[in-house]
Amino acid sequence: MPKIEKMFAFVAEDAGPDDEGIMGMSMGSIMMPFVGADQARIKSLLEHAQYIKRKTGKPFRILEFSVRKDVTSDYLP
C-alpha cells in the first residue's frame, strides 16, 4: 500500500455556510465518516453522499487535505 500523502473528506453544510461537518453514515453501532485517501474510495462514497443530500437538502463538497504531519498519541492533550 502506498504512503498516504493526501486525504479527501465529504463535508456538508450544517446550520449555515460557516458551519460544516464531515458526512457519514451509520453501520450498525458504528458511525463511518466519508473520508478516503484515493479516488476509488471517494467514488464509492459519492452515491451515498448524493443520497444524503437528496434526503436532507444540505449541500456538500469534497475537500482535499494535502499537508502531512506525523504525530504520536503523546501529541494530543
TORKOL-4160 file (C-alpha; in steps of 0.2 Angstrom, whole numbers, padded with zeros to 4 digits, m for minus):
77
<pt num="1" X="0000" Y="0000" Z="0000"/>
<pt num="2" X="0007" Y="0017" Z="m0005"/>
<pt num="3" X="0011" Y="0031" Z="0008"/>
<pt num="4" X="m0004" Y="0042" Z="0011"/>
<pt num="5" X="0000" Y="0060" Z="0005"/>
<pt num="6" X="m0017" Y="0067" Z="0004"/>
<pt num="7" X="m0035" Y="0064" Z="0011"/>
<pt num="8" X="m0052" Y="0068" Z="0005"/>
<pt num="9" X="m0067" Y="0072" Z="0015"/>
<pt num="10" X="m0085" Y="0074" Z="0011"/>
<pt num="11" X="m0091" Y="0090" Z="0020"/>
<pt num="12" X="m0109" Y="0096" Z="0022"/>
<pt num="13" X="m0115" Y="0112" Z="0027"/>
<pt num="14" X="m0125" Y="0111" Z="0043"/>
<pt num="15" X="m0133" Y="0127" Z="0050"/>
<pt num="16" X="m0126" Y="0139" Z="0038"/>
<pt num="17" X="m0111" Y="0142" Z="0026"/>
<pt num="18" X="m0099" Y="0144" Z="0041"/>
<pt num="19" X="m0105" Y="0128" Z="0050"/>
<pt num="20" X="m0100" Y="0112" Z="0042"/>
<pt num="21" X="m0096" Y="0094" Z="0047"/>
<pt num="22" X="m0089" Y="0078" Z="0039"/>
<pt num="23" X="m0103" Y="0067" Z="0032"/>
<pt num="24" X="m0105" Y="0049" Z="0037"/>
<pt num="25" X="m0117" Y="0035" Z="0039"/>
<pt num="26" X="m0122" Y="0023" Z="0052"/>
<pt num="27" X="m0116" Y="0005" Z="0050"/>
<pt num="28" X="m0124" Y="m0004" Z="0065"/>
<pt num="29" X="m0117" Y="0004" Z="0081"/>
<pt num="30" X="m0103" Y="0012" Z="0071"/>
<pt num="31" X="m0103" Y="0029" Z="0063"/>
<pt num="32" X="m0092" Y="0028" Z="0047"/>
<pt num="33" X="m0085" Y="0045" Z="0041"/>
<pt num="34" X="m0085" Y="0049" Z="0022"/>
<pt num="35" X="m0066" Y="0050" Z="0020"/>
<pt num="36" X="m0053" Y="0042" Z="0010"/>
<pt num="37" X="m0035" Y="0043" Z="0003"/>
<pt num="38" X="m0039" Y="0039" Z="m0016"/>
<pt num="39" X="m0051" Y="0042" Z="m0030"/>
<pt num="40" X="m0058" Y="0024" Z="m0029"/>
<pt num="41" X="m0064" Y="0027" Z="m0011"/>
<pt num="42" X="m0071" Y="0044" Z="m0015"/>
<pt num="43" X="m0080" Y="0037" Z="m0030"/>
<pt num="44" X="m0088" Y="0023" Z="m0019"/>
<pt num="45" X="m0094" Y="0036" Z="m0007"/>
<pt num="46" X="m0101" Y="0048" Z="m0019"/>
<pt num="47" X="m0118" Y="0039" Z="m0022"/>
<pt num="48" X="m0121" Y="0039" Z="m0003"/>
<pt num="49" X="m0117" Y="0057" Z="m0001"/>
<pt num="50" X="m0129" Y="0062" Z="m0015"/>
<pt num="51" X="m0142" Y="0051" Z="m0007"/>
<pt num="52" X="m0140" Y="0061" Z="0010"/>
<pt num="53" X="m0140" Y="0077" Z="0000"/>
<pt num="54" X="m0157" Y="0072" Z="m0008"/>
<pt num="55" X="m0164" Y="0067" Z="0009"/>
<pt num="56" X="m0158" Y="0082" Z="0019"/>
<pt num="57" X="m0157" Y="0096" Z="0006"/>
<pt num="58" X="m0140" Y="0101" Z="0013"/>
<pt num="59" X="m0126" Y="0104" Z="0000"/>
<pt num="60" X="m0109" Y="0095" Z="0001"/>
<pt num="61" X="m0092" Y="0097" Z="m0005"/>
<pt num="62" X="m0077" Y="0086" Z="m0007"/>
<pt num="63" X="m0062" Y="0093" Z="0001"/>
<pt num="64" X="m0044" Y="0088" Z="m0002"/>
<pt num="65" X="m0031" Y="0090" Z="0013"/>
<pt num="66" X="m0013" Y="0088" Z="0007"/>
<pt num="67" X="m0002" Y="0094" Z="0022"/>
<pt num="68" X="0005" Y="0079" Z="0031"/>
<pt num="69" X="0012" Y="0080" Z="0049"/>
<pt num="70" X="0015" Y="0064" Z="0058"/>
<pt num="71" X="0011" Y="0065" Z="0076"/>
<pt num="72" X="0010" Y="0052" Z="0090"/>
<pt num="73" X="m0003" Y="0049" Z="0104"/>
<pt num="74" X="0008" Y="0059" Z="0116"/>
<pt num="75" X="0005" Y="0074" Z="0104"/>
<pt num="76" X="m0013" Y="0075" Z="0110"/>
<pt num="77" X="m0018" Y="0084" Z="0126"/>
